Amino acid sequence: MVDLRHLRHALALAEHRNYARAAEAVHLTQSALTRSIQTLEAQLGEVLFDRGGREVTPTAMGELVLRHAQQLTLASLELERDVQLARGLELGELRIGVGPFAGAALVGPVLGQLSTLHPRLQVEVVIAPWQELPARLHAREIDLMVADLHEIEQQADYELRPFGEHLTLPLCRAEHPLLNAQAVSTLSVADLLRYPLAGPNLPLQIQQQFLQRLPPALREQVGARFKPTLLCDSSAVLRSILLSSDAIAVMPLFMLAEELRAGRLVALAHLDFGLRGHLGAAWLRARRLSRPAQLFVQLLLAHAATLQGHDGLSSRG
């Protein structure tokens, strides 16, 4: 019988292409990793790696074994997960992938509620660019993701729970020169674009929607691909940028509800580009959600619904 540990060691060696780096990744000495690979090759009666040159590379037989090793490793993780499912909420684990922009702004209070209800539940939050989260779902690194759904909503692999649309408007600090130079109701898109535009790396569909809503002359000026002057995916950093500079950002209002309510930031309601946040939770359709994940999604949907009430806060126009 092939030991799953040897297969995991082979996968690490294939990933790092170097015995020293692979040994460090799996917390073994280099000699112990070498013995593990040799044992696996002896069991299978095949050479799995070419040792010549600058890096270690899989042989053709090694590639075959590695494909099966990947499947067996995922199956092992699924077995462990199903055992945890049977144990229920208190002894389970939950791994959530969150986009650093709106997703990160949503999940904090919900995780607090979940922790209060089930303090022994092990929760891991993985903050990563929204582009990486689907791959992490498929690799079983996370159980579900919370992010913008535009890129995956037409794909059959995923089960989706949209949160509804959230009003998205241009925002600036209350002392911004724009607000002092002329009446707010007379401000135009051209006025906004005289200042740095801050924002995240948006899905292509959102970029196109934004460009389509610009006047033709400005659309030509901005170009075929919209990119903010200050490109930042962190909602916390964007908040600081807006409060401490003359930058403008187009963001869902719920993300900055406290600053809007206190009057530190202002939303320019008359310059509504028609953009709406399209956030939600998603997971692999073929993978059953654990009880902790189901509860998290329920709490998240309820929280997202309450945030829609913040859409009218401190706007001008």
N, C-alpha and C positions, 0 to 999 in steps of 0.2 A: 504494500500500500504506500502511495506517495503521501508524505507528510505535508500538510497545508503550509506549515512554517517554511519549508524549503521552497515552495512555490512563491510565497510572499518575498522571500529573499531574492529569488530569481527576478521577480518583477522590479524590485528595488534596483538590482544591478542593471537591468535593461533600461530603467529610467535614468540612472545617473552615469552609466557607461564607465564607471570607475569604482574599483573595490573599496577604496578608502572612503569616498563620499557615500556609497551605498551602505557600508557598514555603519557609518555614523547615523544615517537616516533610520536604520532599523535597530540602533542601540546595541550593536555587536562589535567585537574586535574584528580587525580585518582578517585575521587567521581563522576566526570562528565562521565568518561569512564564507571564506574560501572553502572550508570543510563542508559547510552546508551545501554549496553549489556542487562540489565534488560528489557528495552523497547522492544528490538528486540525479546527477549524470550517471552515476553507477547504477542506481535503481532503474533508470530508463534505458541504460545501455547506449546512450547517445551523447555526443558533445553538443552542448547547448550554446556555448559562447566561444567566439574567436578571441584569443588573448593578445594577438599581435597588434602592432601599431600603437597609436597614442591612447586609444580608448577601447574598451571591451564592447563587442557588438554581438548580437544574437546570430547564430547560424540559422539556416532554413528550418532545421528541426527545432531550434530554439524558439523561433517565431511561432511555430505550431503549438509548442508547449505553453508559451506565454499567453496565447489567445485563450487556451483552456484555463490557465492559471487565473486570468482576470475574471472569467466567468465563475470559477469555483470560489474565488475570494469574495465576489459580490454575493454569491449564494450563502456563504458563511455569515456575512454581515446581515443578510435578510433573516437567517435563522436566529441570530442573536436578537434582532429587532422583534421578531414574532414572539420570542420568549418574553421580552419586555412588554409587548402588547398584552399578553396574558396576565402579567402581574398588575396591570392597572396604572392609575395615575401616579401613585405615590412613589413607586420604584422605577418608573419609566424614564426615558430620555427624549429630548426634543431638540432638533437641530434646525434652526431657521436661517435661511439666507435672505439678507436684506440689502436693497439698494441704498447707497449712502445719501441719496437726495430725499425724495418724499417718503420712501419706505422707512428710512431711519427716523423721520419725524413722526411716523405713525405708531411704531411698535413699542416705544418706551412705556407709556402708561398701561398698555395691555399686558406687557410682561410683568409689570408691578402687580396688576390684578391677579395674574396667574400664579405668581410667587406667593401672594397672600393666601390664595385658596389652597395651594399645594406646595408648601415650603420645601418638601423633600424632592420635588421633581427636578431632575438635572436638565438645564436648558443651556444650549450653546447658540449664540448669535454670531453668524458669519456675515460681516459687512464686506461686500464686494461689488464691483461695477455690475450694473444690470445685465451687461452683455455676457458675463461669466456665469450667471446664476442658472440658466437652463442646463449648461454642461455639468454643473455641480449636482443638479438634481439627478441627471442620468448616471453620474458616477456614484450616487448614493452618499455623497458628502453632506447633503442636507435633506430634510424631510419635505420641506416646502419653501417657497420663496414669496417675498412681499416686495413688489416693485411695479413699474409701469408694464402694462400688459400688451401694448401695441405690437410688439415684435412676435408674440407667440399666440395671440388670440385666434388666429386662423389655423393653427396646427392641432392635429388630432391627438397628439401625445399627452396633452395636458387637461387637467380638470381645473376650471377657473372659478373664482368667486370675486367678481368685480365689486368695488366699494361704492359705485355711483360716481357721478361727475362732480368735480370741485372747481369752483370759479377760480380762474387764473387771470391775473391782471398785472400791469406794470406797477412796480413798487419803488419808492425812493424814501430817503429820510425826510423828516418833517422840515428840516432847515435847508433843504435842497435849493440851489439857486433858481431852478425852474419854477418853483412855487412862489418865489418872491419877484420874479422878473415880469410876470404877466398873469392874467386871470387863468386859473387852472383849466376852465372849460375851453379856452382857446389853444391849448397845447396840442401839437400835432406829433405824428410819428417822427417827422424830421427833427423836431425839437428834441425828442428823446435820444435820437441817434447821434446827437452832438456830444453825448456823454458816453463813458464806457458802459458796455452792457455786460452784466455778470450773469452766469447761469451754468447749468450742468451740461454734460455731453448728452444731448437729446437724441432719441430715436429719429431715424431719417424721416419717418412719416410726420412727426411733430415739426421738424425743421421745415418740411415742405408746406405744411399748413400755415406756419408763421410767414413764410415767404409769399405765399399766395395772397395773404391779407395785407401786404404792403402795397402802397401806391407803386405803379409801374416804374417810375424813375428811381425810387428807393430800392425796389427789387433788383434793378440792374446794378445799382451801386453796391448793394450787399453781396450780390453774386449768387451763383447757383447753389451754393452750400452755406447755410447759415452757421456761424460759429461765434460765440460770445467773445468779447475782448478779454474778459476775465473768466476763463473756463475752469469751473470747480464743481465737483460732484457732491461736496459736503454741505448739507443744509446749515450746519452750525457755522461753518466758515463763511458761507454766503450771507448769513445774517450779520456777522461782524463786518463784512465788506460794506453792506448797505448802510449800516449805522455809522460807519467811520469814513465814508467817502461820498463822492458825487455819482457813483455808479447807479445804474438802473437795473432792475431784475424783473423778469416776468415769471411769477411763481404762484402756485396755489395759495390762496389766502390763509387756509387753515394752518399752514406751516409757520406763519408768523403772527398768529392770532394775538399773542400777548403783546407784541410790539405795536400792532395795529390798535388794539384796545387802549393801550397807554398813550397813543398818539406819537410814538417815536418814529413810526413808519406810516406812510400814506399810500393808499392804493388809488390809482388814477382810473376811475370807473368808466369815464367816457372814452378811454382808449382801449376798449375791450376788443382783442383780436379774435375772439371766438374760440380761444384755446381752452380746453378743459382737461384737468387731470384724469387719467384713466388708469387708476391704480387698482390693485387687487392681490389676492393670494392665489398661488398656483402650485400644483403638484402633479406628479406623473399619474396619468389616468389608470395605469395598470398596477399602481401601488396603493394599497389600502392605508388610509391615514390612521395613525395611532389615536388612542383616546386623548392623550395630551394635545396632539395636533388638532383634533376635532374641537376641543374646548378652546384652544388658542384662536382658531378661525372664527368661532362663534363670538368670542369676546372682541376680536378685531373688527368684525362686521358691525357690531353694536357701537363700538367706539368711532368707527369711520362715519356712521350715520349721524352721530352727535356733532361731528366736526363740520358737517354741511351747514349747520346753523351759524358758523362763524363767517360765512361768505359775505355778509354785509358790513363787516366791521370797518370803521374808520376809512371809508373810501371817499374820494372827491371826484367831482365831474358832473 
